[in-house]
Amino acid sequence: MVNEGEIPVTISIGVSEYLPGEGLIDSAMVRADKALYQAKHAGRNQVRIQQAA
């Protein structure tokens, strides 16, 4: 509590797995970033998973 009031908090999470043989982690990070923005655009307070093709 701050100054006797409440501060609303939301959380959005994007998740992706790193696949063996994928090379650099960049691809997994891009997928996780896409999943994060999907969660935010869907109303926040969500976890979204982006799977590798």
C-alpha positions in Angstrom: 0.0 0.0 0.0 1.1 3.5 -0.9 -0.3 6.4 1.0 -3.1 4.2 2.2 -4.2 3.3 -1.3 -3.8 0.3 -3.6 -1.8 0.1 -6.7 -3.3 -2.2 -9.3 -0.7 -4.6 -10.9 -1.1 -6.7 -14.0 1.4 -9.3 -15.5 1.7 -10.6 -19.0 4.1 -13.4 -19.7 5.4 -14.8 -23.0 6.9 -18.3 -23.1 8.8 -20.3 -25.7 11.1 -23.3 -25.4 14.6 -23.5 -26.8 14.9 -26.5 -29.1 18.1 -28.5 -29.4 19.8 -27.8 -32.7 18.2 -24.4 -33.0 21.5 -22.6 -32.9 21.4 -19.2 -31.4 18.8 -18.5 -28.7 17.5 -15.6 -30.8 14.7 -17.6 -32.4 13.3 -18.7 -29.0 13.5 -15.1 -27.7 11.6 -13.8 -30.8 8.9 -16.4 -30.2 8.7 -15.5 -26.5 8.4 -11.8 -27.4 5.6 -12.5 -29.8 3.8 -14.5 -27.1 4.2 -11.7 -24.6 2.5 -9.2 -27.0 -0.3 -11.7 -27.7 -0.9 -11.8 -23.9 -0.9 -8.0 -23.6 -3.3 -7.6 -26.5 -5.6 -10.3 -25.2 -6.3 -8.3 -22.1 -3.2 -8.8 -19.9 -2.9 -11.0 -16.8 -2.2 -13.9 -19.0 0.5 -16.4 -20.0 0.9 -17.2 -23.7 3.1 -19.9 -25.3 4.6 -19.6 -28.8 5.7 -22.9 -30.1 8.4 -23.5 -32.7 7.1 -24.4 -36.2 
